[in-house]
């Protein structure tokens, strides 16, 4: 019998509550790719991560050949191209890319302004929420017609966008639960109860140089 491999072939620097890291972790878990998880505390980023990526943000995936992937969507695509048992890439088309771009480039800005409205006194918290609702309305209309964002089965778009909708809803969860976004709320609850999400939300201690590997 061959000797046990002491460390997995790839290393992921991550922070479980970061929506970008969350979606990368969900894709990696879906792909069943074994890797070493290094949980990062954003106020105390490890030197090894900073040396791997000058962006200094999570997630950062370091492959066994030294290749560094430090964009969450690129990590998702890389992992699912290795193994995609849920067929999440089945709708990786122009509509998928358009939705994700809107989420990442427009909605995320409104989300940050809404969540941290005290940092942006130019407008009220309500104003920022209403700007974010433009995207909520778009998604809710889609989900009135089908179970998931693009059709009746999960795709890349769902797991790429879900963590950001989760964060937006939890800024004021009572408001969201009583809003008219019932289809979006049902979709959100599906993912909140899904093993793919629950499986990446386990708490891990902050990674420190020399500690035993955490297999993710």
C-alpha positions as CSV (number, residue, x, y, z in Angstrom):
1,X,0.0,0.0,0.0
2,X,1.3,3.4,-0.9
3,X,2.3,5.8,1.9
4,X,-0.3,8.3,3.0
5,X,-0.1,11.7,1.4
6,X,0.5,14.2,4.2
7,X,-0.7,17.3,2.4
8,X,-3.3,17.7,-0.4
9,X,-2.2,18.9,-3.7
10,X,-3.8,22.3,-3.6
11,X,-4.1,25.1,-1.0
12,X,-7.0,27.5,-0.5
13,X,-6.7,30.7,1.6
14,X,-10.3,31.6,2.6
15,X,-12.6,33.3,5.1
16,X,-15.9,31.5,5.4
17,X,-18.1,34.6,5.8
18,X,-16.7,36.4,2.8
19,X,-19.3,35.9,-0.1
20,X,-16.5,35.6,-2.7
21,X,-14.8,32.9,-0.7
22,X,-18.1,31.3,0.1
23,X,-19.0,30.7,-3.5
24,X,-15.5,29.5,-4.3
25,X,-15.8,27.0,-1.4
26,X,-19.2,25.8,-2.6
27,X,-17.9,25.1,-6.1
28,X,-14.8,23.3,-4.8
29,X,-17.0,21.2,-2.5
30,X,-19.3,20.4,-5.4
31,X,-16.2,19.3,-7.4
32,X,-15.0,17.1,-4.5
33,X,-11.5,18.4,-5.0
34,X,-9.4,17.6,-2.0
35,X,-7.3,20.6,-0.8
36,X,-5.7,22.1,2.2
37,X,-7.8,24.9,3.7
38,X,-6.0,27.8,5.4
39,X,-8.6,29.9,7.2
40,X,-7.7,33.6,7.1
41,X,-8.5,36.4,9.6
42,X,-8.7,39.4,7.4
43,X,-7.3,41.7,10.0
44,X,-4.2,39.5,10.2
45,X,-3.5,38.1,6.8
46,X,-0.8,35.5,6.7
47,X,2.5,36.3,4.9
48,X,2.2,33.2,2.8
49,X,-1.0,34.4,1.3
50,X,0.4,37.9,0.6
51,X,3.4,36.3,-1.1
52,X,1.1,34.2,-3.2
53,X,-1.2,37.0,-4.3
54,X,-0.5,40.8,-4.2
55,X,-4.3,41.4,-4.2
56,X,-4.3,40.5,-0.5
57,X,-7.9,39.4,-0.6
58,X,-9.6,36.0,-0.2
59,X,-10.1,33.6,-1.8
60,X,-6.7,32.6,-3.1
61,X,-6.1,29.1,-4.6
62,X,-2.6,27.9,-5.0
63,X,-2.3,24.8,-7.2
64,X,0.3,22.1,-6.7
65,X,2.2,23.4,-9.7
66,X,2.5,26.8,-8.2
67,X,-0.3,28.4,-10.3
68,X,-2.2,31.0,-8.3
69,X,-5.9,31.7,-9.0
70,X,-7.1,34.7,-6.9
71,X,-10.5,35.6,-8.5
72,X,-13.4,33.7,-7.0
73,X,-15.2,33.2,-10.2
74,X,-12.1,31.8,-11.8
75,X,-11.7,29.4,-8.9
76,X,-15.3,28.3,-9.5
77,X,-14.7,27.7,-13.2
78,X,-11.4,25.9,-12.7
79,X,-12.9,23.5,-10.1
80,X,-16.0,22.8,-12.0
81,X,-14.0,22.1,-15.2
82,X,-12.1,19.5,-13.3
83,X,-15.3,17.8,-12.0
84,X,-18.9,18.9,-12.3
85,X,-21.2,16.2,-10.9
86,X,-24.1,18.6,-10.5
87,X,-23.7,19.8,-14.1
88,X,-23.5,23.4,-12.8
89,X,-21.7,24.6,-16.0
90,X,-24.6,23.4,-18.2
91,X,-25.8,27.0,-18.6
92,X,-22.5,28.8,-18.6
93,X,-23.6,31.1,-21.4
94,X,-24.1,34.8,-22.0
95,X,-27.1,35.1,-19.7
96,X,-25.1,33.4,-16.9
97,X,-22.2,35.8,-17.4
98,X,-24.5,38.8,-17.6
99,X,-26.2,38.0,-14.3
100,X,-22.9,37.4,-12.5
101,X,-21.4,40.6,-13.9
102,X,-24.4,42.6,-12.6
103,X,-24.1,40.9,-9.2
104,X,-20.3,41.5,-9.0
105,X,-20.0,45.0,-10.6
106,X,-23.3,46.7,-9.6
107,X,-25.2,44.9,-6.9
108,X,-22.2,44.3,-4.7
109,X,-21.6,48.1,-4.6
110,X,-25.2,48.7,-3.4
111,X,-24.9,45.8,-0.9
112,X,-21.8,47.4,0.6
113,X,-23.4,50.8,0.8
114,X,-26.6,49.3,2.4
115,X,-24.7,47.1,4.9
116,X,-22.3,49.8,5.9
117,X,-24.5,52.9,5.3
118,X,-22.8,54.8,8.1
119,X,-19.7,54.9,6.0
120,X,-21.5,56.4,3.1
121,X,-23.5,59.4,4.5
122,X,-24.1,60.8,1.0
123,X,-27.4,58.9,1.0
124,X,-29.7,57.1,3.4
125,X,-29.7,53.4,4.2
126,X,-33.1,53.2,2.6
127,X,-31.7,54.7,-0.6
128,X,-29.0,52.1,-0.8
129,X,-31.4,49.3,-0.1
130,X,-33.7,50.5,-2.9
131,X,-30.8,50.6,-5.3
132,X,-30.0,47.0,-4.4
133,X,-33.7,46.1,-4.9
134,X,-33.4,46.7,-8.6
135,X,-31.4,43.4,-8.8
136,X,-33.7,41.7,-6.3
137,X,-36.6,42.5,-8.5
138,X,-34.8,41.1,-11.6
139,X,-34.1,37.8,-9.8
140,X,-37.5,37.6,-8.2
141,X,-39.2,37.9,-11.6
142,X,-37.0,35.0,-13.0
143,X,-37.8,32.9,-10.0
144,X,-41.5,33.3,-10.4
145,X,-41.1,31.4,-13.7
146,X,-38.7,28.7,-12.6
147,X,-37.1,27.1,-9.6
148,X,-33.6,28.5,-10.2
149,X,-32.1,31.6,-11.8
150,X,-31.7,30.2,-15.3
151,X,-34.0,27.1,-15.4
152,X,-35.4,24.5,-13.1
153,X,-32.0,23.1,-11.9
154,X,-29.1,24.8,-10.1
155,X,-26.4,26.3,-12.3
156,X,-23.2,28.3,-11.8
157,X,-25.2,31.5,-11.6
158,X,-27.1,30.3,-8.5
159,X,-24.1,29.5,-6.4
160,X,-22.2,32.6,-7.7
161,X,-25.0,35.0,-6.6
162,X,-26.5,33.3,-3.6
163,X,-23.9,34.4,-1.0
164,X,-24.5,38.1,-1.9
165,X,-28.3,37.8,-1.7
166,X,-27.8,36.1,1.7
167,X,-25.8,39.0,2.9
168,X,-28.2,41.6,1.6
169,X,-31.2,39.8,3.2
170,X,-29.5,39.6,6.6
171,X,-28.8,43.3,6.8
172,X,-32.5,43.5,7.9
173,X,-33.9,40.0,7.8
174,X,-37.3,41.0,9.1
175,X,-37.7,43.5,6.3
176,X,-36.6,40.9,3.7
177,X,-38.9,38.1,5.1
178,X,-41.9,40.5,4.9
179,X,-41.0,41.9,1.5
180,X,-42.8,41.0,-1.7
181,X,-39.7,38.9,-2.8
182,X,-41.4,35.6,-2.0
183,X,-39.9,33.7,-4.9
184,X,-36.5,35.0,-4.1
185,X,-37.0,34.2,-0.4
186,X,-37.9,30.6,-1.2
187,X,-34.8,30.3,-3.4
188,X,-32.6,31.8,-0.7
189,X,-34.0,29.3,1.9
190,X,-33.4,26.4,-0.4
191,X,-29.7,27.3,-0.5
192,X,-29.5,28.1,3.2
193,X,-30.7,24.6,3.9
194,X,-28.6,23.0,1.2
195,X,-25.7,20.6,2.2
196,X,-23.5,22.4,-0.3
197,X,-23.8,25.6,1.7
198,X,-23.9,24.0,5.2
199,X,-20.8,21.9,4.4
200,X,-18.6,25.0,3.7
201,X,-19.7,26.9,6.8
202,X,-17.9,24.9,9.4
203,X,-15.7,27.0,11.7
204,X,-12.0,26.5,11.5
205,X,-9.3,28.2,13.5
206,X,-7.1,30.8,12.0
207,X,-4.3,29.2,10.0
208,X,-0.8,29.6,11.3
209,X,2.5,28.5,9.7
210,X,3.5,25.0,10.8
211,X,0.1,23.8,12.0
212,X,-1.4,20.4,10.9
213,X,-3.1,20.6,7.5
214,X,-6.9,21.0,7.5
215,X,-8.4,18.9,4.7
216,X,-11.4,20.6,3.1
